[in-house]
Amino acid sequence: MDQLTFQTGTFAGETIRTTADGYASAYDIMKVAGVGRDAPTAWSELKHRLPQNGVTSRTSNSRPLTKSFKFPGSGQRDTPVVS
């Protein structure tokens, strides 16, 4: 597993898990951004508020904007990751 760790600034010490192909954990991003409630609930609400293709569009290089990924480790579940 790769990760992005902020060394300085507002997000110092925070870590965002990333995949080898460049996606980042949506939950980790929401946590770092200061979502006031648990990230899985916030993600679910966000998906319902956006248009049908708002969370599942493809980027210009035909990569899905979001997908599920199971990070390594005991007890890990599928996690939404974003490009």
QUIFEN-V85849 format. One record per backbone hydrogen bond with DSSP energy under -1.0 kcal/mol. NH is the residue of the N-H (numbers start at 1). CO is the residue of the C=O. If there is no record, write none. Layout:
nh=NH co=CO
nh=NH co=CO
This chain:
nh=2 co=18
nh=4 co=16
nh=6 co=14
nh=12 co=9
nh=13 co=6
nh=14 co=11
nh=16 co=4
nh=18 co=2
nh=19 co=23
nh=22 co=19
nh=24 co=82
nh=25 co=17
nh=26 co=80
nh=29 co=25
nh=30 co=26
nh=31 co=27
nh=32 co=28
nh=33 co=29
nh=34 co=31
nh=35 co=30
nh=42 co=38
nh=43 co=39
nh=44 co=40
nh=45 co=41
nh=46 co=42
nh=47 co=43
nh=48 co=44
nh=49 co=45
nh=50 co=46
nh=54 co=51
nh=59 co=63
nh=62 co=59
nh=65 co=57
nh=67 co=81
nh=69 co=79
nh=76 co=73
nh=79 co=69
nh=81 co=67
nh=82 co=24
nh=83 co=65
